[in-house]
Amino acid sequence: MTRRPQARGIATRARILAGAEALFTRRGYDGTSMADVAARADVGVGTVYHHFPDKHALLLDLVDAWGERVSARERTDPDRERFLGEDPRSAIGAWLRRAYDRLRKRPSIYLVVLSLADRDPEVRARWQRIQALGIERLEALLEFGRRRGQMRVDLDTGAAAFLIHHAIDMAAMQLLVLDRPPLEPDRVLAALTDMICRTVLEEDR
């Protein structure tokens, strides 16, 4: 008897989060009220407050859910095995494409976090943890490739991972934020692939 109400509560919470994410993206965090979220989720304002004490708690829940998705990819993503192929340059290009496509398909919380990280310490702390996960994952990929003889022997994988991660982040931000990016995404991804390969691959020295 208790499972059905619990399931309804979980579904309602998910609907509220989805509505908040859509509104934060369209109107901005400051331009969205709890009443707006309730209307979007088709629930009463009291229901929203039942699940979340305020708008900030709603936002942090969205950021935490994003962090969980990143962490789950770290545990399950077979990217590391893609370096088993004979063409690491193609593997790196494919990896960049997948990373960009993930952001393009669900850019909303990413863009909201970018807009708030400078002025909200809690959002910034969560964003930094998500970034750290991405850098650690990338460093592990570079170490894996180096053990296979595909990466430069003298490569500082930690520094390279840091620089590559932030280069990808900045490029993605420009492509996603601007209504009319100055360059086609395919051109940017190709140039970024070439830049990374020239930095890390043994054959591109």
C-alpha positions as CSV (number, residue, x, y, z in Angstrom):
1,M,0.0,0.0,0.0
2,T,2.9,2.4,0.7
3,R,4.7,1.8,-2.6
4,R,2.2,3.6,-4.9
5,P,2.3,6.9,-3.0
6,Q,6.0,6.7,-2.8
7,A,6.3,6.1,-6.5
8,R,4.0,9.1,-7.1
9,G,6.2,11.2,-5.0
10,I,9.3,10.2,-6.9
11,A,7.6,10.9,-10.2
12,T,6.4,14.3,-8.9
13,R,9.9,15.2,-7.7
14,A,11.3,14.2,-11.1
15,R,8.7,16.3,-12.9
16,I,9.5,19.3,-10.7
17,L,13.2,19.0,-11.4
18,A,12.6,18.7,-15.2
19,G,10.4,21.7,-15.1
20,A,13.0,23.7,-13.1
21,E,15.8,22.8,-15.5
22,A,13.8,23.8,-18.5
23,L,12.8,27.2,-16.9
24,F,16.3,28.0,-15.6
25,T,17.6,27.5,-19.1
26,R,15.0,29.6,-20.8
27,R,14.5,32.4,-18.3
28,G,17.6,32.1,-16.2
29,Y,17.8,31.2,-12.5
30,D,16.9,34.7,-11.3
31,G,14.0,35.0,-13.7
32,T,12.3,31.8,-12.5
33,S,10.1,31.6,-9.4
34,M,8.9,28.6,-7.4
35,A,5.4,29.4,-8.8
36,D,6.8,29.2,-12.3
37,V,8.2,25.8,-11.5
38,A,4.9,24.6,-10.1
39,A,3.0,25.7,-13.2
40,R,5.5,24.0,-15.5
41,A,5.4,20.8,-13.5
42,D,1.6,21.0,-13.3
43,V,1.5,20.8,-9.5
44,G,0.6,23.2,-6.7
45,V,3.2,25.6,-5.2
46,G,2.9,23.8,-1.9
47,T,3.9,20.5,-3.6
48,V,7.1,22.1,-4.8
49,Y,7.9,23.4,-1.4
50,H,7.1,20.0,0.1
51,H,10.0,18.5,-2.0
52,F,12.3,21.5,-1.9
53,P,12.6,24.2,0.8
54,D,13.5,26.9,-1.7
55,K,14.7,27.5,-5.3
56,H,18.3,27.3,-4.3
57,A,17.8,23.7,-3.0
58,L,16.1,22.8,-6.3
59,L,19.1,24.1,-8.2
60,L,21.6,22.2,-6.1
61,D,19.7,19.0,-6.5
62,L,19.9,19.5,-10.3
63,V,23.7,20.1,-10.1
64,D,24.1,17.0,-7.9
65,A,22.2,14.9,-10.4
66,W,24.5,16.1,-13.1
67,G,27.5,15.2,-11.0
68,E,26.1,11.7,-10.5
69,R,25.7,11.3,-14.3
70,V,29.4,12.3,-14.7
71,S,30.4,9.9,-12.0
72,A,28.4,7.1,-13.5
73,R,30.1,7.6,-16.9
74,E,33.5,7.3,-15.1
75,R,32.5,3.9,-13.7
76,T,30.9,2.5,-16.9
77,D,32.2,4.4,-20.0
78,P,34.4,2.2,-22.2
79,D,36.4,5.1,-23.5
80,R,39.6,3.8,-22.1
81,E,39.3,0.6,-24.2
82,R,38.9,2.7,-27.4
83,F,42.6,3.4,-27.2
84,L,43.2,-0.3,-28.0
85,G,42.8,0.6,-31.7
86,E,45.6,1.3,-34.1
87,D,44.5,4.8,-34.7
88,P,44.5,6.9,-31.4
89,R,44.0,10.1,-33.4
90,S,40.6,8.9,-34.6
91,A,39.9,7.6,-31.0
92,I,40.6,11.1,-29.6
93,G,38.4,12.7,-32.3
94,A,35.5,10.4,-31.5
95,W,35.9,11.0,-27.8
96,L,35.7,14.8,-28.3
97,R,32.6,14.3,-30.5
98,R,30.9,12.3,-27.9
99,A,31.7,14.8,-25.1
100,Y,30.4,17.7,-27.2
101,D,27.2,15.8,-28.3
102,R,26.4,15.0,-24.6
103,L,26.5,18.7,-23.8
104,R,24.6,19.7,-26.9
105,K,21.8,17.3,-26.2
106,R,21.5,18.4,-22.6
107,P,23.2,21.8,-22.2
108,S,20.8,23.4,-19.8
109,I,22.2,22.7,-16.4
110,Y,25.7,23.2,-17.8
111,L,24.9,26.7,-18.9
112,V,23.0,27.5,-15.7
113,V,26.0,26.4,-13.6
114,L,28.4,28.5,-15.7
115,S,26.3,31.6,-15.2
116,L,26.1,31.1,-11.4
117,A,29.5,29.6,-10.4
118,D,31.2,33.0,-9.9
119,R,28.6,34.3,-7.4
120,D,27.3,31.2,-5.7
121,P,29.9,29.4,-3.5
122,E,27.8,26.2,-3.2
123,V,27.3,25.9,-7.0
124,R,31.0,26.7,-7.5
125,A,32.0,23.9,-5.1
126,R,29.9,21.4,-6.9
127,W,31.1,22.6,-10.3
128,Q,34.7,22.2,-9.2
129,R,34.0,18.6,-8.1
130,I,32.5,17.8,-11.4
131,Q,35.4,19.3,-13.2
132,A,37.8,17.4,-11.0
133,L,36.1,14.1,-12.0
134,G,36.4,15.0,-15.7
135,I,40.1,15.8,-15.3
136,E,40.8,12.6,-13.3
137,R,39.1,10.6,-16.0
138,L,41.0,12.2,-18.8
139,E,44.3,11.8,-16.9
140,A,43.5,8.1,-16.6
141,L,42.9,7.9,-20.4
142,L,46.2,9.5,-21.1
143,E,48.0,7.2,-18.7
144,F,46.4,4.2,-20.3
145,G,47.6,5.4,-23.7
146,R,51.1,6.0,-22.5
147,R,51.4,2.5,-21.1
148,R,50.4,1.2,-24.5
149,G,53.2,3.3,-26.1
150,Q,50.7,5.6,-27.9
151,M,51.3,8.8,-25.8
152,R,54.5,10.7,-25.4
153,V,56.8,9.0,-22.8
154,D,57.6,12.4,-21.3
155,L,54.0,13.6,-21.2
156,D,52.9,15.2,-17.9
157,T,49.5,13.6,-18.0
158,G,48.1,15.6,-15.1
159,A,48.9,19.0,-16.6
160,A,47.8,17.8,-20.1
161,A,44.5,16.5,-18.7
162,F,43.9,19.9,-17.0
163,L,44.7,21.9,-20.1
164,I,42.7,19.6,-22.4
165,H,39.7,19.6,-20.1
166,H,39.5,23.4,-19.9
167,A,40.1,23.8,-23.6
168,I,37.2,21.5,-24.3
169,D,35.1,23.4,-21.7
170,M,35.8,26.8,-23.2
171,A,35.2,25.7,-26.8
172,A,31.9,23.9,-25.8
173,M,30.8,27.0,-23.9
174,Q,31.3,29.3,-26.9
175,L,29.5,26.8,-29.3
176,L,26.6,26.3,-26.9
177,V,26.1,29.8,-25.5
178,L,26.3,31.9,-28.7
179,D,23.3,31.9,-30.9
180,R,25.5,32.1,-33.9
181,P,28.9,30.6,-33.1
182,P,31.8,32.2,-35.2
183,L,32.8,28.7,-36.5
184,E,31.0,25.5,-37.3
185,P,31.3,22.9,-34.5
186,D,32.9,20.4,-36.9
187,R,35.7,22.8,-37.7
188,V,36.3,23.5,-34.0
189,L,36.3,19.8,-33.0
190,A,38.7,19.0,-35.9
191,A,41.1,21.7,-34.8
192,L,40.8,20.8,-31.2
193,T,41.5,17.1,-32.1
194,D,44.6,18.2,-34.0
195,M,45.9,20.4,-31.2
196,I,45.4,17.6,-28.6
197,C,47.0,15.0,-30.7
198,R,50.1,17.2,-31.4
199,T,50.4,17.6,-27.7
200,V,50.0,14.1,-26.4
201,L,50.7,11.5,-29.2
202,E,54.1,10.0,-29.7
203,E,53.6,9.9,-33.5
204,D,52.8,13.7,-33.6
205,R,56.0,14.9,-32.0
